[in-house]
Amino acid sequence: MNTGIDVGGSSSGTANTVSNYGITGIFSGFVSVSGSIMGINLNNCLNSNVAYNSVTCPGLNAAGTVYGIYFQASGTVPTT
């Protein structure tokens, strides 16, 4: 697992803009995101921050599920 991932920082000056996603076909075959499209995806990350970002999707033309910001975790947290 990754720790301390920061997407967007601590103010609007370090923010990101994610736009025009969700208008294509499904292109990922990874197990935890199969059939989905994400603007920002954090998978199995601990103590992470996603803030001050602008995520816009103008219209959906996707066959799967569309997420703006998606935090997902599965399995067991490591002990060390």
C-alpha positions as CSV (number, residue, x, y, z in Angstrom):
1,M,0.0,0.0,0.0
2,N,1.1,3.6,-0.7
3,T,0.9,6.1,2.1
4,G,0.6,9.9,2.1
5,I,-0.6,10.4,-1.5
6,D,-1.5,14.1,-2.0
7,V,-3.7,15.1,-5.0
8,G,-4.4,18.8,-4.9
9,G,-2.4,20.0,-2.0
10,S,-3.5,22.3,0.8
11,S,-4.7,25.3,-1.1
12,S,-6.3,26.3,-4.4
13,G,-2.9,27.3,-5.7
14,T,-1.9,23.6,-5.8
15,A,-5.2,22.3,-7.1
16,N,-5.7,20.2,-10.3
17,T,-8.3,20.4,-13.0
18,V,-9.7,17.1,-14.4
19,S,-12.2,17.5,-17.2
20,N,-13.6,15.8,-20.3
21,Y,-13.4,12.3,-18.9
22,G,-16.2,9.7,-19.0
23,I,-16.8,10.3,-22.7
24,T,-14.8,7.3,-24.0
25,G,-15.2,3.6,-23.8
26,I,-13.8,1.5,-20.9
27,F,-10.0,1.3,-21.3
28,S,-8.8,-0.3,-18.1
29,G,-8.8,-4.0,-17.3
30,F,-7.3,-3.7,-13.8
31,V,-9.3,-5.9,-11.4
32,S,-10.4,-3.1,-9.0
33,V,-11.5,-0.7,-11.7
34,S,-12.7,-3.0,-14.4
35,G,-15.8,-1.4,-16.1
36,S,-15.3,2.0,-14.4
37,I,-13.9,5.4,-15.4
38,M,-12.5,7.7,-12.7
39,G,-11.4,11.3,-12.7
40,I,-9.1,10.7,-9.7
41,N,-8.6,7.2,-8.4
42,L,-6.7,6.2,-5.2
43,N,-6.5,2.5,-4.8
44,N,-5.2,0.9,-1.5
45,C,-3.7,4.2,-0.2
46,L,-3.4,5.1,3.4
47,N,-3.4,8.6,5.0
48,S,-4.0,10.3,1.6
49,N,-5.5,13.7,0.7
50,V,-7.6,14.7,-2.3
51,A,-8.6,18.4,-1.9
52,Y,-9.1,21.6,-3.8
53,N,-9.5,19.9,-7.1
54,S,-12.0,20.7,-9.9
55,V,-13.5,17.5,-11.4
56,T,-16.0,18.0,-14.2
57,C,-17.6,15.7,-16.7
58,P,-19.5,17.4,-19.5
59,G,-21.6,14.4,-20.5
60,L,-21.6,10.7,-20.1
61,N,-21.0,8.5,-23.1
62,A,-19.5,5.6,-21.2
63,A,-20.7,2.0,-21.0
64,G,-19.5,1.6,-17.4
65,T,-19.7,3.4,-14.1
66,V,-18.2,6.9,-13.9
67,Y,-16.7,8.3,-10.7
68,G,-15.3,11.8,-10.0
69,I,-13.1,10.9,-7.0
70,Y,-12.8,7.3,-6.0
71,F,-11.1,5.9,-2.9
72,Q,-11.0,2.1,-2.9
73,A,-9.4,-0.3,-0.6
74,S,-9.5,-4.1,-0.3
75,G,-7.6,-6.8,1.5
76,T,-5.8,-6.5,4.8
77,V,-3.8,-3.6,6.0
78,P,-0.1,-4.5,6.4
79,T,1.3,-4.8,9.9
80,T,4.7,-3.3,9.1
